[in-house]
Amino acid sequence: MTIINDYFLKKVHTFHIPVYAKQFATFASSDELDEILNYTNDSTLPKLVLGCGSNILFTKNFDGLILKNEINGIEIINEDDNHIYVRVGAGENWHRFVIYCIAHGFAGVENLSLIPGSTGASPMQNIGAYGVELKDVFHELEAYQLEDKQTHKFRNYDCGFGYRESVFKTRLRNQYVILSVTFRLNKKPHYNISYGAIELELEQMGVQELSIKAMSYAIDYKPVPVFTCSNSHIYMIIIFIYNFNSIDLIL
């Protein structure tokens, strides 16, 4: 465990604002997170959980502890006749997970290509694009409760998903750190090409046979602004200016 004082934050968020955090630490497991919080043991110290740093704009130095989620890993944990269940570490880059699914023929997230941020942030705001939302492929997540320091599981019905909404943004805000997310992906694709210009893009690409790879490419080649976050493209960025007196879970 390493806690760094006066950490320069420029490289850990996409705006690259030259600001500092009073303290900074990374964690790659719930045990490491627990160790850091037990070591600091200061309930008055502002805390901020950071993922990819793609939807936060720092306007000043952060006078608290930033916890960067680096829990990685993609693991197939179960399957049935129609579905594959894949557990993903919350620190994994979202688009990298989408690429993994496409490479293995797991359908369901191809319309969500290029969305910025970490996988752990995806259920927080029920990310969505081109007619598909996270809740459509969500199975469950594991989250660390800051108060009792225990890990809890949340199923789809526990998360209160709405339009870019979940309980982690409302009544459970600032109470949990998401550790992993498990997805229920389809062995046989169910294509959604009715939203926006996807169908037109596929025609212009000359796609003769629809596939999840072609769907992702259609989104990739749409003329949209491009930024960079952990080696993935970003077509949308949402900026939040946070009250740094509380814990916020960030993409």
N, C-alpha and C positions, 0 to 999 in steps of 0.2 A: 504494500500500500504506500502510495506517495501522494502527499498533499503539497501542492506548490503554492507559495505565496506570491502575490502581485503578478499574476499570470497574464501575459499579453494575448488577447483574444482574437486578434486579426485573422488568424488562419483557421479558426473553428466556426466561422459563420460566413455566409456567402456575400454579405455586404462589405466585409473586410474593414469595418470601422476600427480604427486604432484605439481600442479601450482596454482596460485592465479589469481583472477580477481579483478581489481580495484573496480568495483561495480557489484552487482548481484541482479536481481529481477525476480520474477515469475509473470505471468499474466494468468488469467483464463477466460478472456473476452476481447472484444475489448475496452470496457470502461476502464478496468484496464490498458491495454496497453497504451491507450491514456493518462491516468492519469500519468503514469510513464514517458512518453516522454515529457509531458508538465512540469512535475516537474524538470526533468533534464535540458531540454531546452538548450542543448549544441550541436550545429550541428558539432562541431569539435571533440566531444567525439566518439571514435570508438565504434561501437555497433555490437553485434553478437547475432543472434537469435538461440537458442539451443533447439533441441527436445530431442531425445533419447541419443544423443551424441555418436552415433555408427559409425560415419564416419569422425571423426575429431581427429587429433593428435596434441596436444598442445606441442610445443617445448620450450615455455617460458611462463612467466606470461602474462596475457592479460591486457593491460593498457587501459581499457575501460569498457563499460557496457555490461554485458551478460544478455539477456532477455530469460528466459526459458518458452517455450510455454507449458502451462498446461490446455489448453482448451479441456475439455473432453466431452463425451456424444455421444450416438448413437441413432438416432431417425428416424423412418420410417415417411416420409413426404408425400408420394403419392404412388399410384400403378395403373396399368392398367391390361389388360388381360394377358400380357406377362412379365411385369416387376414390380419390387419393387424399389422404390427410397429411399435411405438411406443416411441421412446426418450425418457426423462424425466430431467431434471436431478435430482440427488439432493436438492437443496434445495426442490423443489416440494412444496407441501402435498399430502398423500395424497388427502384428500377432494376437493380441487380437481381433481386428476387424474381421479378417479372421475366427477365431474360432466362433465369434458371428454369422457370416453368415452361417457357416456350421451347427451350432446348430439350426438355424431357417430355413434351407433349401433354402437359397438364393444363387444361383449359379453365378459363374463368376470370383471369386477371389481365388478359391481353388488351382490353379496352382501357385499362388503367396504366398503360405504358407512360413513362416519362414524368409521372407525378413526382415532385421533389420530396426529399425527406427520408426518414428512417421508417422501417416497417413497424416499429413500436408506436409511432405516432398515427399510423393509418386508422386504427379503430377510434382514436380520440375524437376525430372529427368526421368519421365515416366518409373517408375520401371517396370521390366519385368522378367519373368522366365518361362521356359518350354513351350514356344510358345504363351504366353499370355502377354500383356502389359497393363499398367494402362489405357491407352487411350481407350481400348476395353470396359471398364466398367465405364468410367468417364462420368458424366453428367455436373456438374458445380462446381465451388468453389467460396468462398468469401475471399477477401483479403483486408487488410488494407494498404492504400498507405501512405508511410511515409511523403511524401511532403504535400499533402492536408489533411491528417488525416481523410480521408473518406473511407468507405467500398465499394468495387467494386465487381461485379460479372464477372466471366470469364466462358464462355461455351467452349466446346471442340475445336471449330474452333478458339477461341481466344488464346489458349495456345501454338500453334505452336509445337505440339508434334512431336518428331522425336526419333531416337534411343538414349535412355537415355538423352533426350533433351527436353527443353521447353523454352518459352520466359522468364521464371523466372531465367534461367541460362544464357540468352543471352541479348537481348535488354532491358528487364525489370529487370535485375539483380540488387539486392540491393534496389529495389524500393518498394517492397510489403512484408507484413507479411501475410502468409496464415492463415486464421481463421477456416475455415471448408471446407470439401470436400463432395460433394453429388455424390453417385454412382447409376448407373442404373444396377440393378442385375436381373438375369433371374429367373423366376419361374420354368421353365423347363431347366435342364442343357444341355449345348452343350459341350461335353467332348473333350478335346484336349490331346490325349495320344501319339501323334506321335513324340514328341520332346524328345531327349536324351534316357534315360533308364527307363522312366516311365512305358511303357508297360511291360517291363521285370520285373520291380519291382512289378507291380500288379500281374503278374503271379506267382512270387516267394512268394507273400503274400497269394496266393490261393484265390484271389478275384473272386467270381462267378458272382456277380452282381455289375456293376459299379455304384458308387455313388460319390458325392462330398466329402464325408467323407473319402472314400477309396482313392480318388485322393490326398487329403491332407496327409493322412497317408503314401502313397507311397513316397511322398517328405520327410516327417518327418523321415522315416526309411532309407533313402539313406545314405551311409557312407560318410559323409562330416564333416569338422571341425565344432565344436560347441562352441559358445561363449554365453554370457548372456547379455541381455539388457531388463530391466523392465519385468523380468519373461518370456521372450520369447527366443527361440533358434534362433541363427543366423548362416546361412550357407555361407554367403558371406559378406565381409567387404571391403569397398572402403575407402581409406584414402585420405583425402585432407589436405594439409598444407596451411593455409590461410594467406593472407596478412591482418594483423590485423588493417590496416588503413581504412578498408571498412566494410560495413555491409554484412554479409553472412548468408544465411538461411541454417541451418544444420539439418540433419536427427536426 
